[in-house]
Amino acid sequence: MQNHHGDLSELGWNEWFAQRAHCEPADTVARVAAVDRDQWLLVDEGGHFRAKVAGRYFHHHHLSQELPCVGDWVCVEKQPQGDFGVIHALLARRTSLHRKSAGQATQQQMIAANVDCVLIVQSCEFDFNPKRLERYLVMVMEGGAQPHIVLTKTDLVDPAVLAGQLAQLQALGITVPITPLSNLTGAGLDEV
């Protein structure tokens, strides 16, 4: 492998990934910043560049959850100009956010990978839904990340309404951190 990975620490690279990086000698390691149909935007210590997945990789990996998603680390062979690459391998995921693909019982739709903390944001005003929050919590915790609930627009509800909503979450047994937040007053911004 070409790069030293020391400069990648700002992108989230650590010893856990280094121990699992088994790339070809001509490959370098990069992180997926965005996915746009059949192209990936990657970032490494040199900056952003576009890439595609090697045909051989596609041939052996048919499921959508086997393709790189935002947050993944990949082994990529950069072209001599350095502005395009070919992804040869996907490194192991430490955490993942995924949901069931529509209409297919066995496939998962990847949302993101290798995230440490997930903020689950919901409004206190019109959209407060404890059951939906509970589903999101399960999804985040099953994927291995740390959830944190942020209840927004607290300035638009009476303090008694907010207290009741917090009591509902506590009654469901939700014990993760919950931060009431108001952009108007700034309450909760420091906690987030």
C-alpha positions in Angstrom: 0.0 0.0 0.0 1.2 3.5 -0.9 0.1 5.8 1.9 1.2 5.9 5.5 -2.2 6.5 7.0 -0.9 9.0 9.5 -2.5 11.9 7.6 -5.8 10.0 7.4 -6.5 10.3 11.2 -8.4 13.5 10.6 -10.8 11.6 8.4 -11.3 8.9 11.1 -8.6 6.5 10.3 -7.3 4.6 13.3 -5.5 1.4 14.4 -8.8 -0.6 14.1 -8.9 0.0 10.4 -5.1 -0.3 9.9 -5.2 -3.8 11.3 -7.9 -4.8 8.8 -6.5 -3.0 5.7 -5.3 -5.7 3.3 -4.9 -3.7 0.1 -2.8 -4.5 -3.0 0.6 -2.8 -3.1 -0.5 -0.4 -5.8 -3.6 0.6 -3.9 -4.1 3.5 -1.4 -6.7 3.9 1.3 -9.5 6.5 0.9 -12.8 7.2 2.6 -16.1 7.5 0.8 -17.5 11.0 1.1 -20.5 10.6 -1.3 -22.1 8.1 -3.6 -23.7 9.2 -6.9 -25.2 6.2 -8.9 -22.1 4.5 -10.3 -19.5 6.9 -9.1 -18.0 7.5 -5.6 -16.5 10.7 -4.3 -13.5 9.6 -2.2 -11.2 11.6 0.1 -7.6 10.9 1.2 -4.7 13.0 2.5 -4.5 14.6 -1.0 -8.1 15.7 -1.1 -11.2 14.7 -3.0 -11.3 12.6 -6.2 -13.9 10.5 -8.1 -13.7 6.7 -8.5 -15.6 3.8 -9.8 -15.8 0.2 -8.5 -13.7 -2.3 -10.4 -15.7 -4.7 -12.6 -14.2 -7.7 -10.9 -15.5 -6.4 -7.5 -19.0 -5.9 -8.9 -18.9 -9.4 -10.3 -18.2 -10.9 -6.9 -20.4 -8.6 -4.8 -24.0 -8.6 -5.9 -25.8 -7.3 -2.8 -26.2 -3.6 -2.2 -24.8 -3.8 1.3 -21.6 -5.2 -0.2 -20.9 -1.9 -2.1 -19.1 1.0 -0.6 -21.3 3.6 1.2 -20.7 7.0 2.8 -18.1 6.5 5.6 -16.6 3.4 4.3 -12.9 2.9 3.8 -11.8 1.4 0.5 -8.7 0.2 -1.3 -8.4 2.3 -4.4 -5.9 2.5 -7.3 -5.5 6.1 -8.2 -4.8 7.1 -11.8 -1.5 8.8 -12.5 -3.2 12.2 -12.7 -4.6 11.5 -9.2 -8.1 12.8 -10.1 -9.8 9.4 -10.6 -9.5 6.0 -9.1 -10.7 2.4 -9.3 -12.0 0.8 -6.1 -10.8 -2.8 -5.6 -11.8 -3.6 -2.0 -14.0 -2.5 0.8 -12.5 -2.6 4.3 -14.3 -4.0 7.3 -17.0 -1.8 8.8 -16.7 -1.0 12.5 -20.3 0.3 12.6 -23.1 0.7 10.1 -26.5 2.4 9.6 -28.8 0.4 7.4 -32.4 -0.3 6.8 -34.4 -3.0 4.9 -34.5 -2.4 1.2 -38.0 -1.9 -0.1 -39.6 -5.1 -1.3 -36.6 -7.4 -0.7 -36.5 -9.5 2.4 -32.8 -10.2 2.5 -31.2 -7.0 1.3 -30.2 -4.0 3.4 -29.9 -0.5 2.1 -26.8 1.1 3.6 -27.1 4.6 4.9 -23.6 5.2 6.3 -20.7 3.3 7.8 -18.1 3.8 10.5 -19.9 6.5 12.4 -19.3 6.9 16.1 -22.3 9.0 17.2 -25.7 9.5 15.5 -27.9 12.4 16.3 -31.5 11.5 16.0 -33.3 14.8 15.5 -37.1 15.3 16.0 -39.2 18.4 16.4 -41.2 18.9 19.7 -43.8 21.0 17.8 -45.7 19.0 15.1 -43.6 15.9 14.5 -43.0 14.4 17.9 -43.3 10.6 17.6 -41.9 8.4 20.4 -42.4 5.2 18.4 -40.4 6.5 15.4 -37.7 7.6 17.8 -37.6 4.1 19.3 -37.3 2.6 15.8 -34.4 4.9 15.0 -32.7 4.1 18.3 -32.9 0.4 17.6 -31.4 0.9 14.1 -28.5 3.0 15.5 -27.7 0.7 18.4 -27.9 -2.5 16.2 -25.3 -0.9 13.9 -22.9 -0.2 16.8 -23.0 3.6 17.0 -23.9 5.7 20.0 -27.3 7.4 19.7 -28.1 10.9 21.0 -31.6 12.3 20.7 -32.0 16.0 19.9 -35.5 17.5 20.4 -35.8 20.7 18.4 -38.1 23.8 18.4 -38.6 23.7 22.2 -39.3 27.4 22.1 -42.5 26.7 20.1 -44.1 24.4 22.8 -45.2 25.1 26.3 -42.6 23.9 29.0 -45.3 21.5 30.3 -45.6 19.9 26.8 -41.8 19.4 26.6 -41.8 17.9 30.1 -44.6 15.5 29.0 -42.7 14.5 25.9 -39.5 13.8 28.0 -41.7 11.8 30.4 -43.0 9.7 27.5 -39.5 8.9 26.3 -38.5 7.9 29.9 -41.6 5.7 30.2 -40.5 3.8 27.1 -37.2 3.0 28.8 -35.1 5.3 26.6 -31.9 6.0 28.5 -29.7 7.5 25.9 -28.8 11.2 26.1 -31.7 13.6 25.2 -31.0 17.2 24.5 -33.9 19.7 24.1 -32.7 22.4 21.7 -33.9 25.8 20.6 -32.2 27.7 17.8 -34.1 30.8 18.9 -32.9 30.9 22.5 -29.7 28.9 22.0 -30.7 26.5 24.8 -29.1 23.1 24.3 -26.6 24.2 21.6 -23.6 23.7 23.9 -24.6 20.1 24.7 -24.9 19.3 21.1 
